[in-house]
């Protein structure tokens, strides 16, 4: 399996995250990608290639232009105000408040943020843009005939909505890749999100569409971030009614329970009969992940990689979360090897 990867992910190297009422070192940090690529090399998974540059059009096919314009200048505008720390929102257009977009950077941060843990720092935009190109290159490889590809994206993307960032995500890499496939010949694409946290951004983007089936297995939002999306009764709207499927699960969910939900998800994807499958691959379902509460072991990742392969679809793996950094490489590559062994 080919891996698409760029060292430009290192440009995103924030020093602060708001967690538990403290400013801490971010859980989402450059070493995550380095552990994964080191494991890819160690097991000789396949060739490692730099991404091609598809430009801005595929990003703007998914995201609001005003939002993307904001991401490009947020750090510069923040620094121009003389603020000493990294850019973090402090105010939001909460319920019953105006939704005019402020001119001041403090207001714009709040308008475009869905959470405040994720700081914007120097290089954030450049790394996010590069991650989108990594995903787009993987999608194009499927167009070129590859049966499976791993886009090692960092920063991740599945929390990024049409016009909001948060949860360490700025551009929705999986959504951008899905749209590229649709724009280049596919009629239907399925996105299976196996990250512990619900892909609220992906759901937001495709909620009213029937050309993308979005299925997510995740921690119950009553107990887990992002809290305000991901319930089982959310099934899409308008033309997209029935094309969003959520499997929220409670604290301490074990692999048997999780795998049973995966089996249902795979059956629904098979019934949809997509031209391609995108996996939002988060390995924060691991039993010792510091910000999650599922109980999967390293061997379980190999097992479910093989389960996904049973669909026999052109498959693009897009990297999302996983925060037990010492084990992230093994767990991620176990999924890919399990998939390959069963393909």
Secondary structure, DSSP 8 states (H G I E B T S, - for coil): -EEE--GGGGG-----EEETTEEE--SS-HHHHHHHHHHHHHTT-S-EE------SHHHHTTS-HHHHHHHHHHHHHHHHTT--S-B-------TTS-----SSHHHHHHHHBS-SSB-B-TTHHHHHHHHHHHHHHHHHHHHTT-SEEEE--SS--TT--SS-BBTTBSS-HHHHHHHHHHHTT-S-EEEEE-SSS--HHHHHHHTT-SSEEEEEEEE-TTTSTT-SS--TT----GGGTT-EEEEEE-TT--HHHHHHHHHHHHHHHHHHT-SEEEEEE--TTBTT-TT----B-HHHHHHHHHHHHTT---EEEEE-----HHHHHHHHHHHHHHHHHH-
